[in-house]
């Protein structure tokens, strides 16, 4: 895999004042590692974005700081709710020692169950933990889903094969991909219940409320009685 290069500077600004760095387009970061004293650094945000886009969290980066060149992995990238980068860590590695990290799953193909409209593709696991020498870390692990043809067909961690020198540490029984029903039975029952409730409410709205009919008839009777009294001649005075 291609080794990206990134130049950083030692950082003197710490604490709450680092917000001023971000405002100026500078990303605060730290360098740490086994048998390495943690170092506060800063890097132009645009340069970091370019490298992170290519390397991700599994690609080795040659980090230039002062007169040193350190092989590192980008870890713990923090963002705000808008996706703006706030902070990052550079983990210094020993090229001769294995490291553990998370590697993303890359879905290949389209399931037969989806193309034939039998079921829906459910992506349950997006990454797995692996262990390997830094230079052997894969950019991603491909999972081909074309053979999934029926509802409940699935692919587990045990079904995938890593490249030579890479060990997958995630529980083999964990499901990565599964074919679900187009509409679940629970959803169908919920729709039926809502439809029944709507019909019941409609029926209740159309029918007169209890006692309403009697009151209408009583009102009509009083109205007729009033009309009758109005038409009868008044008694003669003696």
LOZAFI-202733 format. One record per atom (N, C-alpha, C, O, CB): x, y, z; residue in one letter. Coordinates in steps of 0.1 Angstrom, whole numbers, padded with zeros to 4 digits, always signed. Last residue first. Glycine has a CB too. Example, Ala and Ser with C-alpha at 12.3 -4.5 7.8 and 13.67 -1.06 7.14 Angstrom:
// residues 2
+0128-0022+0071s +0137-0011+0071s +0129+0000+0079s +0134+0011+0080s +0141-0006+0057s +0132-0057+0078a +0123-0045+0078a +0132-0033+0078a +0142-0033+0085a +0113-0045+0090a 
END
This chain:
// residues 238
-1140+0378+0301x -1154+0381+0306x -1154+0394+0314x -1165+0398+0318x -1159+0369+0315x -1121+0371+0273x -1122+0378+0286x -1136+0381+0289x -1144+0385+0280x -1113+0390+0286x -1114+0340+0257x -1121+0353+0257x -1122+0358+0271x -1123+0350+0281x -1135+0351+0252x -1080+0326+0251x -1094+0326+0257x -1100+0340+0258x -1093+0350+0261x -1093+0319+0271x -1065+0328+0218x -1065+0331+0232x -1079+0330+0238x -1088+0333+0231x -1058+0345+0234x -1063+0300+0196x -1068+0313+0199x -1068+0315+0214x -1069+0306+0222x -1083+0315+0194x -1033+0283+0186x -1045+0283+0193x -1050+0297+0197x -1042+0305+0201x -1044+0273+0205x -1007+0288+0176x -1018+0289+0167x -1032+0288+0174x -1042+0292+0167x -1017+0277+0157x -0990+0285+0198x -0990+0298+0191x -1001+0299+0182x -1006+0310+0179x -0977+0299+0183x -0993+0259+0205x -0998+0269+0214x -0998+0283+0207x -1007+0291+0210x -0988+0270+0226x -0981+0247+0182x -0995+0245+0185x -1000+0255+0194x -1011+0261+0191x -0997+0231+0191x -0954+0254+0185x -0961+0259+0174x -0976+0258+0176x -0984+0267+0172x -0957+0251+0161x -0948+0241+0209x -0947+0255+0208x -0955+0261+0197x -0962+0271+0198x -0933+0260+0208x -0950+0215+0200x -0959+0219+0211x -0959+0235+0211x -0970+0241+0213x -0955+0214+0224x -0929+0214+0182x -0942+0212+0177x -0952+0217+0187x -0962+0223+0183x -0945+0197+0174x -0908+0217+0201x -0910+0227+0190x -0924+0226+0184x -0930+0236+0182x -0899+0224+0179x -0910+0195+0216x -0912+0208+0222x -0915+0218+0212x -0923+0227+0214x -0900+0211+0231x -0904+0175+0197x -0917+0175+0203x -0920+0189+0209x -0931+0194+0208x -0918+0164+0214x -0877+0182+0191x -0887+0183+0180x -0901+0184+0186x -0910+0191+0181x -0886+0171+0170x -0865+0175+0215x -0865+0189+0210x -0876+0191+0200x -0882+0202+0199x -0852+0193+0205x -0869+0148+0216x -0875+0156+0226x -0876+0171+0222x -0886+0178+0224x -0867+0155+0239x -0854+0140+0194x -0868+0138+0194x -0875+0147+0204x -0886+0152+0201x -0872+0123+0196x -0829+0148+0204x -0834+0154+0191x -0849+0153+0191x -0856+0162+0187x -0827+0148+0179x -0826+0131+0226x -0827+0146+0228x -0832+0153+0216x -0839+0163+0217x -0813+0151+0231x -0826+0107+0214x -0837+0110+0223x -0838+0125+0225x -0849+0130+0225x -0835+0103+0236x -0801+0109+0200x -0814+0107+0192x -0826+0111+0201x -0835+0117+0196x -0815+0093+0187x -0783+0111+0220x -0784+0122+0211x -0798+0121+0204x -0805+0131+0203x -0773+0122+0201x -0778+0088+0235x -0788+0098+0241x -0791+0109+0231x -0800+0117+0234x -0783+0103+0253x -0746+0085+0223x -0756+0079+0231x -0765+0090+0237x -0760+0099+0243x -0750+0070+0242x -0741+0101+0191x -0737+0098+0205x -0749+0092+0213x -0760+0096+0210x -0730+0110+0212x -0746+0087+0159x -0749+0096+0169x -0745+0092+0183x -0745+0080+0186x -0764+0099+0169x -0718+0077+0138x -0730+0074+0146x -0733+0084+0156x -0724+0090+0161x -0728+0060+0153x -0695+0089+0128x -0707+0089+0120x -0719+0086+0128x -0730+0092+0125x -0706+0079+0108x -0675+0084+0147x -0678+0097+0143x -0691+0099+0136x -0698+0109+0136x -0667+0103+0135x -0675+0056+0147x -0679+0063+0159x -0683+0078+0156x -0692+0083+0162x -0669+0063+0170x -0663+0052+0122x -0677+0047+0125x -0683+0054+0137x -0694+0058+0137x -0677+0032+0128x -0638+0063+0126x -0647+0068+0116x -0661+0064+0118x -0670+0073+0117x -0642+0063+0102x -0627+0046+0145x -0629+0060+0148x -0639+0067+0139x -0647+0075+0142x -0616+0067+0148x -0627+0022+0131x -0635+0023+0143x -0638+0038+0147x -0649+0041+0150x -0628+0016+0154x -0608+0029+0111x -0622+0025+0107x -0631+0027+0119x -0643+0032+0118x -0623+0011+0101x -0586+0032+0127x -0591+0043+0119x -0605+0041+0115x -0613+0050+0115x -0582+0045+0106x -0582+0007+0137x -0585+0018+0146x -0591+0030+0139x -0599+0037+0144x -0572+0022+0154x -0576-0007+0114x -0588-0011+0121x -0592+0001+0131x -0604+0004+0132x -0586-0023+0129x -0552+0005+0107x -0563+0006+0098x -0576+0003+0105x -0586+0010+0103x -0561-0003+0086x -0536-0002+0129x -0538+0012+0126x -0550+0014+0117x -0558+0023+0119x -0526+0019+0120x -0535-0030+0125x -0541-0024+0137x -0545-0010+0135x -0555-0005+0140x -0531-0026+0149x -0522-0032+0100x -0536-0037+0101x -0543-0031+0114x -0554-0027+0113x -0536-0052+0102x -0497-0021+0107x -0505-0014+0097x -0520-0018+0098x -0529-0010+0097x -0500-0017+0083x -0489-0041+0125x -0491-0027+0130x -0499-0019+0120x -0508-0011+0124x -0477-0020+0131x -0487-0063+0109x -0497-0063+0120x -0499-0049+0125x -0511-0045+0128x -0492-0072+0131x -0466-0054+0092x -0479-0057+0086x -0490-0057+0097x -0501-0051+0095x -0479-0071+0079x -0445-0053+0110x -0450-0040+0104x -0463-0042+0098x -0472-0033+0098x -0440-0036+0093x -0442-0079+0118x -0446-0069+0128x -0451-0057+0122x -0461-0051+0127x -0434-0066+0137x -0434-0090+0094x -0447-0094+0099x -0452-0084+0110x -0464-0081+0110x -0447-0108+0105x -0418-0066+0072x -0418-0076+0083x -0432-0079+0088x -0441-0070+0086x -0409-0071+0095x -0413-0065+0039x -0421-0059+0050x -0422-0069+0061x -0427-0081+0058x -0435-0055+0044x -0391-0079+0029x -0394-0066+0023x -0403-0058+0033x -0400-0047+0035x -0402-0068+0010x -0369-0094+0054x -0381-0094+0046x -0384-0080+0041x -0380-0070+0047x -0393-0098+0055x -0333-0094+0049x -0345-0093+0056x -0357-0093+0047x -0356-0091+0035x -0344-0080+0065x -0302-0109+0047x -0314-0106+0039x -0326-0106+0048x -0330-0116+0054x -0315-0116+0027x -0272-0096+0062x -0284-0105+0062x -0295-0100+0053x -0296-0088+0051x -0289-0106+0077x -0238-0094+0071x -0249-0090+0062x -0260-0101+0063x -0257-0113+0065x -0243-0090+0047x -0226-0102+0095x -0221-0090+0088x -0233-0085+0079x -0236-0073+0079x -0209-0092+0079x -0229-0115+0127x -0235-0114+0114x -0230-0101+0108x -0231-0090+0114x -0250-0115+0114x -0206-0134+0146x -0213-0121+0144x -0217-0120+0129x -0209-0123+0120x -0204-0109+0147x -0190-0156+0150x -0205-0158+0149x -0212-0145+0146x -0224-0145+0143x -0210-0164+0162x -0164-0147+0154x -0167-0154+0141x -0182-0155+0139x -0187-0156+0128x -0161-0167+0140x -0156-0117+0168x -0163-0129+0171x -0168-0135+0157x -0175-0129+0150x -0175-0127+0180x -0125-0103+0155x -0139-0102+0158x -0146-0115+0159x -0142-0125+0152x -0147-0093+0147x -0100-0107+0145x -0102-0109+0159x -0117-0109+0163x -0121-0113+0174x -0094-0099+0167x -0083-0120+0118x -0095-0113+0122x -0098-0117+0137x -0099-0129+0140x -0107-0117+0113x -0050-0115+0108x -0059-0123+0117x -0071-0115+0121x -0070-0103+0125x -0051-0128+0129x -0029-0115+0081x -0039-0108+0088x -0048-0117+0096x -0054-0126+0090x -0047-0099+0078x -0012-0131+0066x -0006-0123+0076x -0016-0115+0084x -0012-0107+0093x +0004-0114+0070x -0032-0130+0037x -0021-0137+0044x -0014-0127+0054x -0011-0116+0051x -0011-0143+0035x -0065-0116+0041x -0052-0119+0034x -0042-0125+0043x -0043-0124+0055x -0047-0105+0027x -0094-0133+0054x -0084-0122+0053x -0072-0126+0045x -0070-0138+0043x -0080-0118+0068x -0126-0143+0045x -0112-0147+0045x -0103-0134+0044x -0104-0126+0035x -0109-0157+0034x -0158-0149+0060x -0148-0140+0053x -0134-0145+0055x -0131-0151+0065x -0150-0126+0057x -0173-0164+0077x -0174-0167+0062x -0164-0159+0054x -0161-0162+0043x -0188-0164+0057x -0172-0155+0103x -0165-0168+0100x -0165-0170+0085x -0156-0178+0080x -0173-0179+0107x -0188-0133+0102x -0174-0131+0102x -0166-0143+0098x -0156-0143+0092x -0169-0126+0116x -0215-0143+0079x -0209-0140+0092x -0194-0137+0091x -0188-0139+0080x -0212-0152+0102x -0242-0136+0059x -0228-0138+0059x -0223-0134+0073x -0225-0123+0078x -0221-0130+0048x -0274-0151+0051x -0265-0142+0058x -0251-0146+0056x -0247-0157+0052x -0269-0142+0073x -0309-0154+0045x -0295-0157+0041x -0286-0147+0047x -0290-0135+0048x -0294-0157+0025x -0334-0143+0051x -0326-0149+0062x -0312-0154+0058x -0305-0159+0066x -0334-0160+0069x -0346-0148+0019x -0348-0142+0032x -0341-0150+0043x -0342-0162+0043x -0363-0139+0035x -0322-0157-0006x -0334-0159+0001x -0334-0151+0014x -0324-0146+0019x -0336-0174+0004x -0297-0152-0018x -0309-0152-0027x -0322-0153-0019x -0333-0150-0025x -0308-0164-0035x -0265-0142-0021x -0276-0142-0011x -0289-0141-0019x -0292-0130-0025x -0274-0130-0001x -0245-0139-0039x -0251-0152-0037x -0262-0153-0027x -0269-0163-0026x -0241-0163-0034x -0234-0113-0037x -0242-0117-0048x -0250-0130-0047x -0260-0132-0053x -0233-0118-0061x -0217-0102-0018x -0231-0106-0014x -0240-0111-0025x -0252-0113-0023x -0237-0094-0007x -0184-0103-0007x -0193-0104-0019x -0207-0110-0015x -0208-0120-0008x -0186-0113-0029x -0165-0081+0010x -0175-0092+0012x -0184-0092+0000x -0192-0082-0002x -0183-0089+0026x -0132-0071+0017x -0143-0072+0008x -0152-0084+0011x -0147-0095+0015x -0138-0074-0007x -0118-0050+0040x -0121-0064+0037x -0133-0065+0029x -0144-0061+0033x -0122-0072+0051x -0093-0024+0035x -0107-0028+0038x -0107-0044+0036x -0098-0050+0031x -0117-0021+0029x -0066-0022+0036x -0074-0009+0035x -0088-0012+0039x -0095-0004+0045x -0073-0003+0021x -0048-0044+0058x -0056-0041+0046x -0064-0028+0047x -0068-0023+0058x -0066-0053+0044x -0015-0043+0070x -0029-0040+0073x -0037-0037+0060x -0032-0029+0052x -0030-0028+0083x +0011-0047+0067x +0002-0057+0061x -0012-0054+0063x -0021-0062+0059x +0006-0071+0067x +0025-0028+0080x +0026-0028+0066x +0017-0038+0059x +0015-0037+0047x +0040-0030+0061x +0021-0036+0107x +0016-0024+0102x +0015-0023+0087x +0006-0018+0081x +0024-0012+0107x +0010-0070+0110x +0021-0061+0110x +0016-0048+0103x +0007-0049+0094x +0033-0066+0102x -0023-0074+0126x -0013-0077+0116x -0001-0067+0118x -0002-0058+0126x -0019-0075+0102x -0056-0080+0134x -0042-0079+0140x -0033-0083+0129x -0034-0093+0122x -0040-0088+0152x -0088-0064+0134x -0078-0073+0129x -0065-0071+0136x -0063-0061+0143x -0076-0071+0114x -0123-0061+0137x -0110-0059+0143x -0100-0069+0138x -0103-0081+0137x -0111-0060+0159x -0145-0048+0112x -0140-0059+0120x -0126-0055+0126x -0119-0047+0120x -0140-0072+0112x -0175-0029+0102x -0160-0031+0104x -0157-0043+0113x -0165-0047+0121x -0154-0018+0109x -0202-0031+0101x -0195-0022+0091x -0180-0023+0092x -0173-0019+0083x -0199-0008+0093x -0229-0052+0103x -0216-0049+0108x -0208-0042+0097x -0207-0047+0086x -0208-0063+0112x -0253-0051+0089x -0253-0052+0103x -0240-0048+0109x -0239-0041+0120x -0258-0065+0108x -0272-0043+0064x -0258-0042+0067x -0257-0041+0082x -0259-0030+0087x -0251-0030+0059x -0296-0061+0047x -0294-0054+0060x -0279-0055+0063x -0273-0066+0065x -0302-0061+0071x -0314-0059+0018x -0301-0061+0023x -0299-0053+0036x -0301-0041+0037x -0290-0057+0013x -0346-0075+0015x -0338-0063+0017x -0325-0066+0022x -0323-0075+0031x -0345-0052+0026x -0362-0097-0009x -0358-0092+0004x -0350-0080+0003x -0346-0075-0007x -0352-0103+0012x -0370-0100-0035x -0375-0110-0025x -0372-0105-0011x -0380-0107-0002x -0367-0123-0028x -0363-0087-0059x -0373-0081-0050x -0379-0091-0040x -0391-0091-0038x -0384-0074-0058x -0342-0095-0074x -0355-0102-0077x -0366-0097-0067x -0377-0103-0067x -0353-0117-0076x -0322-0080-0062x -0325-0078-0077x -0339-0084-0080x -0346-0079-0089x -0314-0084-0085x -0322-0091-0036x -0326-0077-0038x -0330-0075-0053x -0340-0068-0056x -0314-0068-0035x -0314-0117-0040x -0327-0115-0033x -0332-0100-0035x -0344-0098-0035x -0326-0118-0018x -0289-0114-0050x -0300-0119-0059x -0313-0116-0053x -0323-0113-0060x -0298-0134-0062x -0271-0085-0040x -0277-0098-0037x -0288-0101-0047x -0296-0093-0051x -0282-0098-0023x -0245-0071-0058x -0258-0069-0053x -0265-0082-0051x -0264-0091-0060x -0266-0060-0063x -0209-0063-0051x -0221-0069-0058x -0234-0065-0052x -0235-0058-0042x -0219-0084-0058x -0194-0060-0019x -0192-0061-0033x -0204-0068-0039x -0210-0078-0034x -0179-0070-0036x -0187-0038+0008x -0197-0047+0002x -0195-0047-0013x -0194-0037-0020x -0211-0043+0005x -0161-0038+0030x -0165-0032+0017x -0174-0042+0010x -0170-0053+0007x -0153-0029+0008x -0156-0029+0064x -0161-0039+0054x -0165-0032+0041x -0172-0022+0042x -0173-0047+0061x -0126-0014+0078x -0140-0014+0073x -0143-0025+0064x -0134-0031+0057x -0142-0001+0066x -0109-0025+0107x -0109-0024+0093x -0123-0024+0087x -0131-0032+0091x -0100-0035+0087x -0093-0015+0137x -0106-0018+0130x -0104-0015+0115x -0099-0005+0111x -0117-0009+0136x -0063-0031+0150x -0071-0020+0146x -0084-0024+0139x -0086-0036+0136x -0063-0011+0136x -0033-0040+0165x -0047-0043+0164x -0054-0030+0159x -0051-0019+0165x -0053-0048+0177x +0000-0049+0152x -0009-0040+0158x -0024-0044+0156x -0027-0052+0147x -0007-0025+0153x +0032-0065+0155x +0018-0065+0151x +0010-0055+0159x +0012-0052+0171x +0012-0079+0152x +0063-0051+0148x +0054-0056+0158x +0040-0055+0153x +0036-0045+0147x +0055-0048+0171x +0079-0039+0131x +0082-0053+0133x +0072-0059+0143x +0073-0071+0146x +0096-0055+0137x +0073-0012+0131x +0071-0020+0118x +0073-0035+0120x +0068-0042+0111x +0079-0015+0107x +0057+0002+0156x +0070-0005+0153x +0067-0014+0141x +0058-0023+0142x +0075-0013+0166x +0040+0034+0154x +0040+0019+0154x +0055+0014+0152x +0063+0021+0147x +0031+0013+0143x +0022+0060+0168x +0035+0055+0163x +0036+0040+0164x +0034+0035+0175x +0047+0063+0170x -0007+0074+0160x -0002+0063+0168x +0011+0058+0161x +0011+0052+0150x -0012+0051+0169x -0020+0104+0163x -0012+0097+0154x -0005+0086+0163x +0003+0089+0172x -0001+0106+0147x -0053+0117+0166x -0042+0111+0172x -0034+0104+0162x -0039+0098+0152x -0046+0101+0184x -0071+0148+0163x -0067+0135+0158x -0055+0130+0166x -0048+0138+0171x -0064+0136+0143x -0100+0170+0163x -0087+0166+0169x -0084+0152+0163x -0093+0145+0158x -0089+0165+0184x -0120+0180+0147x -0117+0187+0159x -0103+0183+0164x -0096+0192+0170x -0127+0185+0169x -0136+0183+0115x -0126+0177+0123x -0122+0186+0135x -0119+0198+0133x -0113+0174+0114x -0171+0184+0111x -0159+0192+0111x -0148+0185+0120x -0151+0181+0131x -0161+0206+0115x -0196+0172+0112x -0185+0165+0105x -0172+0172+0104x -0163+0168+0098x -0190+0161+0092x -0214+0185+0127x -0214+0188+0113x -0204+0180+0105x -0203+0182+0093x -0212+0203+0111x -0209+0177+0153x -0221+0171+0147x -0222+0175+0132x -0230+0169+0125x -0233+0176+0154x -0173+0172+0150x -0185+0177+0157x -0197+0172+0149x -0195+0164+0140x -0185+0193+0157x -0148+0145+0155x -0156+0155+0147x -0167+0161+0155x -0172+0155+0165x -0160+0149+0134x -0117+0130+0159x -0129+0135+0165x -0135+0146+0156x -0128+0154+0150x -0126+0141+0179x -0100+0100+0154x -0104+0113+0148x -0117+0118+0153x -0127+0111+0152x -0105+0111+0132x -0085+0078+0164x -0093+0086+0172x -0096+0100+0166x -0094+0110+0173x -0087+0088+0186x -0055+0077+0143x -0065+0071+0152x -0073+0082+0159x -0070+0094+0159x -0058+0063+0163x -0034+0068+0118x -0043+0078+0122x -0054+0072+0131x -0061+0063+0126x -0049+0087+0110x -0002+0055+0124x -0015+0052+0120x -0024+0064+0125x -0022+0068+0136x -0021+0038+0124x +0033+0061+0114x +0021+0062+0123x +0008+0057+0116x +0008+0057+0104x +0019+0077+0128x +0067+0064+0115x +0056+0056+0109x +0044+0056+0118x +0045+0051+0130x +0060+0041+0105x +0083+0095+0115x +0077+0085+0123x +0066+0077+0115x +0058+0084+0109x +0071+0091+0136x +0112+0112+0112x +0101+0107+0103x +0096+0094+0111x +0103+0085+0113x +0106+0103+0089x +0126+0143+0125x +0122+0129+0126x +0112+0125+0116x +0104+0133+0111x +0117+0125+0140x +0131+0169+0128x +0140+0161+0119x +0137+0146+0119x +0144+0138+0114x +0155+0163+0124x +0099+0179+0131x +0113+0183+0133x +0121+0176+0123x +0119+0176+0111x +0117+0181+0148x +0081+0153+0118x +0081+0163+0128x +0095+0166+0132x +0103+0158+0136x +0073+0158+0141x +0063+0136+0095x +0075+0144+0096x +0073+0154+0107x +0064+0163+0106x +0079+0151+0083x +0051+0104+0092x +0048+0117+0098x +0062+0124+0101x +0070+0119+0107x +0041+0115+0112x +0039+0084+0069x +0052+0089+0073x +0050+0103+0079x +0048+0112+0071x +0063+0089+0062x +0013+0061+0076x +0017+0075+0072x +0030+0078+0077x +0033+0076+0089x +0006+0085+0077x -0005+0032+0066x +0007+0039+0072x +0009+0052+0067x +0008+0055+0055x +0019+0030+0071x -0040+0028+0069x -0029+0031+0060x -0017+0037+0068x -0019+0047+0075x -0033+0039+0049x -0061+0027+0086x -0053+0015+0084x -0041+0017+0076x -0032+0008+0075x -0062+0003+0079x -0078+0048+0086x -0072+0044+0099x -0063+0032+0098x -0058+0027+0108x -0083+0043+0109x -0070+0066+0056x -0080+0061+0066x -0073+0058+0079x -0063+0065+0083x -0087+0049+0060x -0055+0074+0034x -0049+0064+0043x -0060+0058+0052x -0059+0047+0056x -0038+0070+0052x -0070+0093+0019x -0063+0082+0013x -0059+0071+0022x -0060+0059+0019x -0050+0088+0006x -0081+0110+0039x -0090+0105+0028x -0083+0093+0021x -0090+0083+0018x -0093+0116+0018x -0058+0118+0052x -0068+0109+0059x -0077+0103+0049x -0082+0091+0051x -0076+0117+0070x -0046+0135+0034x -0040+0123+0038x -0049+0113+0044x -0049+0101+0041x -0028+0126+0048x -0066+0156+0032x -0061+0149+0020x -0055+0135+0023x -0058+0125+0017x -0050+0158+0013x -0068+0164+0059x -0079+0158+0052x -0075+0151+0039x -0081+0140+0037x -0089+0170+0048x -0042+0175+0064x -0047+0163+0071x -0058+0156+0063x -0058+0144+0062x -0051+0167+0085x -0043+0197+0047x -0033+0187+0044x -0037+0174+0051x -0036+0163+0046x -0019+0192+0049x -0064+0212+0059x -0066+0207+0045x -0056+0196+0042x -0059+0187+0035x -0064+0219+0035x -0053+0218+0085x -0065+0209+0083x -0066+0204+0069x -0069+0192+0067x -0078+0217+0087x -0019+0216+0093x -0030+0223+0085x -0041+0214+0082x -0039+0202+0077x -0024+0229+0072x -0014+0205+0126x -0012+0203+0112x -0023+0211+0104x -0034+0212+0109x -0013+0188+0109x +0005+0200+0157x -0006+0207+0149x -0003+0205+0135x +0009+0204+0130x -0007+0222+0153x +0011+0181+0187x +0014+0187+0174x +0002+0194+0168x -0009+0193+0173x +0019+0176+0165x +0025+0168+0216x +0014+0177+0211x +0019+0183+0198x +0029+0189+0197x +0010+0187+0221x +0035+0135+0223x +0039+0148+0218x +0027+0156+0212x +0019+0150+0204x +0050+0147+0207x +0045+0110+0246x +0034+0117+0239x +0039+0131+0235x +0045+0138+0243x +0021+0118+0247x +0073+0090+0241x +0067+0101+0249x +0057+0109+0241x +0060+0114+0230x +0078+0110+0255x +0072+0056+0235x +0073+0070+0229x +0066+0080+0237x +0054+0078+0241x +0067+0069+0214x +0066+0030+0241x +0080+0035+0243x +0082+0048+0236x +0093+0051+0231x +0090+0024+0239x +0039+0031+0219x +0047+0023+0228x +0061+0028+0229x +0068+0030+0219x +0046+0008+0225x +0026+0064+0214x +0029+0051+0210x +0037+0044+0221x +0041+0050+0231x +0037+0051+0197x +0015+0095+0199x +0018+0087+0210x +0021+0073+0205x +0020+0070+0193x +0006+0086+0220x +0008+0129+0191x +0015+0117+0187x +0018+0108+0199x +0023+0114+0209x +0028+0120+0179x -0022+0148+0186x -0011+0142+0195x -0005+0131+0188x -0011+0123+0180x -0018+0138+0209x -0034+0180+0173x -0033+0165+0173x -0022+0161+0184x -0015+0169+0189x -0029+0160+0159x -0055+0205+0159x -0046+0200+0170x -0046+0185+0170x -0056+0179+0166x -0052+0206+0183x -0054+0220+0127x -0060+0209+0135x -0050+0205+0146x -0039+0201+0143x -0063+0196+0126x -0062+0252+0115x -0052+0243+0120x -0058+0232+0129x -0066+0235+0138x -0041+0251+0128x -0078+0273+0107x -0076+0262+0098x -0065+0252+0102x -0059+0245+0094x -0073+0267+0085x -0083+0291+0127x -0073+0295+0117x -0070+0283+0107x -0060+0284+0099x -0060+0299+0123x -0099+0278+0143x -0105+0290+0136x -0096+0294+0125x -0100+0300+0115x -0107+0301+0146x -0082+0260+0155x -0092+0255+0146x -0098+0267+0137x -0101+0265+0125x -0103+0248+0153x -0068+0278+0171x -0061+0271+0160x -0071+0266+0150x -0069+0268+0138x -0053+0259+0166x -0087+0286+0189x -0081+0296+0180x -0074+0290+0169x -0074+0295+0158x -0072+0305+0188x -0091+0263+0204x -0102+0267+0195x -0097+0278+0185x -0103+0279+0174x -0114+0272+0203x -0070+0261+0221x -0069+0254+0208x -0080+0258+0198x -0079+0255+0186x -0068+0239+0210x -0075+0273+0245x -0070+0282+0234x -0069+0275+0221x -0067+0281+0211x -0057+0288+0238x -0081+0254+0263x -0092+0260+0257x -0088+0269+0245x -0096+0272+0236x -0100+0268+0266x -0051+0234+0259x -0063+0237+0266x -0074+0244+0258x -0075+0241+0246x -0060+0247+0278x -0023+0249+0242x -0030+0238+0248x -0043+0243+0254x -0046+0255+0255x -0021+0231+0259x +0002+0256+0220x -0011+0261+0224x -0019+0248+0229x -0020+0239+0222x -0019+0268+0213x +0024+0244+0209x +0026+0250+0222x +0012+0254+0228x +0011+0256+0240x +0035+0262+0221x +0032+0216+0190x +0022+0225+0194x +0024+0230+0208x +0027+0222+0217x +0008+0218+0193x +0053+0209+0162x +0051+0208+0176x +0041+0219+0181x +0042+0231+0176x +0064+0209+0185x +0038+0202+0131x +0047+0210+0139x +0044+0208+0154x +0032+0204+0157x +0045+0225+0136x +0040+0178+0103x +0033+0185+0114x +0043+0193+0122x +0055+0191+0120x +0026+0174+0124x +0034+0164+0071x +0043+0172+0080x +0035+0179+0091x +0025+0185+0088x +0051+0183+0071x +0030+0133+0057x +0023+0144+0064x +0033+0151+0073x +0040+0145+0081x +0011+0140+0071x +0025+0108+0032x +0034+0117+0040x +0027+0129+0045x +0018+0135+0038x +0046+0121+0031x +0015+0074+0027x +0013+0088+0026x +0023+0096+0035x +0029+0090+0044x -0002+0091+0031x +0025+0047+0009x +0027+0053+0022x +0025+0068+0020x +0032+0075+0012x +0041+0051+0028x +0005+0023-0007x +0012+0035-0008x +0013+0042+0006x +0003+0042+0013x +0005+0044-0018x +0008-0012+0000x +0000+0000+0000x +0009+0013+0000x +0019+0013+0006x -0010+0000+0012x 
END
